[in-house]
Amino acid sequence: LDLPGRTLFLEALLVTGRVNEAVELGTELASSEEAGVRVYELLGGAYYLRGQLEAARVLYEKALSSASESEAGPIQYSLGVTLFGLKKYDDAVIALEEASVRMSLDSCLPFLGLAALEEKKSEMDPAEVEALYADALFSNPTNAFADYFFANYQWRMAGGDSASPYHQKAKDSYESALRKDFGLTDCMSRLGVLAMESGQ
């Protein structure tokens, strides 16, 4: 296969969940002088799925450096989500807001960024954080990431205490995220831990 054909095969590996094979093929393709934006983007996605977020970040930024305007939006979005995972919240906000402009995405992304920034404050106001997550969900009720990031906040607030009201809220939010995007497999593991904490 030529490079375009192998790039399509790389995409197929990711879609079918063959992540390690995708990393192997993507690394080989990326070493070629002819490797394009799509190769770097797909390889970044493979590393993201494997939990190697820093490697994903580097590849997404490399893809963006030569991406066209039409290509940049989805990559910017993936970069923003990766930066969230790396807890680089200021950079994540910038990336997601840029993605929302380039992709004409819903306005929930900036709200998610603002919520994360509010959560970082030394004197965090839980009511303000929850209001921002609620605004994100209101802006686009179909965005699974809004539920997912809200659930992560509730998870942290529960602190392993099954009697905390945040404990049930986190469970509800993770379940809502899964209903919207079954690919968010991290939700399943978190739900398992919540169930164990509840003695179920």
N, C-alpha and C positions, 0 to 999 in steps of 0.2 A: 504493500500500500504506500501511496505517496503521503506527504505530510498532512494535507487536508483530510484524507481518508483515515489516517491514524489518529488525527484529532477527533474525528467523529467517533472512532472506537473508544478513545479516552473518555469522551462524554458518556458513551454507553456503559462503560465500566462504572462510572459514578452513579448513573441512574439505577443500575442494578445492584448497587451496594458493594461492589468489589473494590473497596477503597485501597487496600494494599497494592493490588495490581495497578490501580489508577496512579498511585504515587510512583510506582516503578516505571510505568510507561511515560507518565508526564515528565519525570525527571530526565528520561532519555530524550524526549522531544524538546524539552527546554534547553538542552545542551547544544541544540542545533542553532546555527546562525540564522536559519530561516524561521525559527519559532516565532509565533505571533502572539498577539494579545490574548487570544482565546486559550492558547496552551497555558499561559501563566495563570489565567483566571481559573481554569479547570484544575490545575495542579494546586492552586491556592485552596480551592474547594475541597480537594482530597485531603490536604493537610488539616483543614478545619475539621472535617469529619473524623479525622484520626486524633483530634484533640491537640494538635501541634499548632497552636494559635499564632505564635511568633513567626513561624515559617510561613503560615498562611498570610499574615500581614505583609511580610516582605514581598511575597509573590503578587498580592493584590496591588501593592504600590508600584511594583514593576510593570504590571499590566496597565495601570492607569497612566504611567509615564508616556505611553505611546498609543493610548486608546483614542478612538474618534469620539465625537460628542455623543453619537448614538450608542456606542459601546460603553461609555464611561459610567452611566447611571447605575446599572446593575452591579458593576464592580465596586462603585463607591458605596453602595448599600451593603455589599458583602464585607467590605473593609470596615464599615461602621459597626456592623454586628460583631466582627472579630475584635475590634478595639474595645467594645463593651465587655467581651469575654476576658480580655487582658486587663480590665479595670482602668483603661485609659479613657476615662469618661469625657474629659474636655475634648480630646481628639475625636471621640466617637460622635459627640454632638455635632461637630463641624462636618464630619463625613456624612452623617445621616441627613443633616439639613441640606447639604450639597446634593445628596442623592434625591431628596424630595423635590428639589428644583429640576434636576436633570431628567427625572423619571415621571414627573407630575404625580408623585406618590401622595398618599393621604398625609394629613398633618399630624398623625400620631407620632411620627418619628421624633420631631423636636420635643414633644412632650415627654417621651421616654428619656431623651437626653437630659432634659431639665430635671426630671425626677431623680435620675442618677446623680446629678450634681447636687441636688438638695440633700440627698442621702449621705453625701460625703461630708457635709458640714459638721463641725465639731458640736454644734448645738442644733442638731437636726430637729425639725418640726414634723412629726409623723403625719399630722393632719395635712400639711402642705404636700408632702411626698405622695400621700394617698390621693389627694385631689388631682395631682398631675398625672398619676397613673389612670385615674378615672377619666380625665380629659382625653388621654391617649385612646382609651377604649371607646369613648364616646365618638371620637373623631373617625375611627374605623373599627367597628365591632368585629370585623372579619379578620383582623390582623392577629395571628397567633402569637407573634412576638410581644405584643402588648400584654397579653395574658401571662406569657412566660416570664417576662421581666417583673411583672407585678407579683407573680407567684414567688419568684426568687426573693423579692423584698419581704414578702409575708413569711417566707421560710426563715429568713434571718431574724425577723422580729419574734417569731415563735421560739427560737432558740432551743428546740428539742422538747419544749413543754407541751404535752398533748392537751393540757387544760387551757392553754392560751387561745383566745379567740382567733389569733392569727393562724393557728394550726389548721383549723377547718377552712379558713379563707384560702390558705396556700393550696390545700387539697382541691378546693373548688376551682381555683385558677389554673392549676396544672391540668386538671381534667378538661377545662374549657380550651386550653391551648392544644391539647391532644385532639380534641374533636375538630379543631380547625386545621391542624397540620399534624398528621400522625407521624411525620418524619422527625418530630422533636422527641427523640427517644430518651433524652435526659429526663423528660417529665415522668417517664415510667419508673426510672430508678428512684426519683425523688418521692413519687407516690408510694413506692415500696417502703422507703424509710419512714414516711409519715404513718403508714399502716402499722409498722412495727412499733413505732413510738406510742401508738394508740392501743397496742396490745391485740391487734387484729390478725 
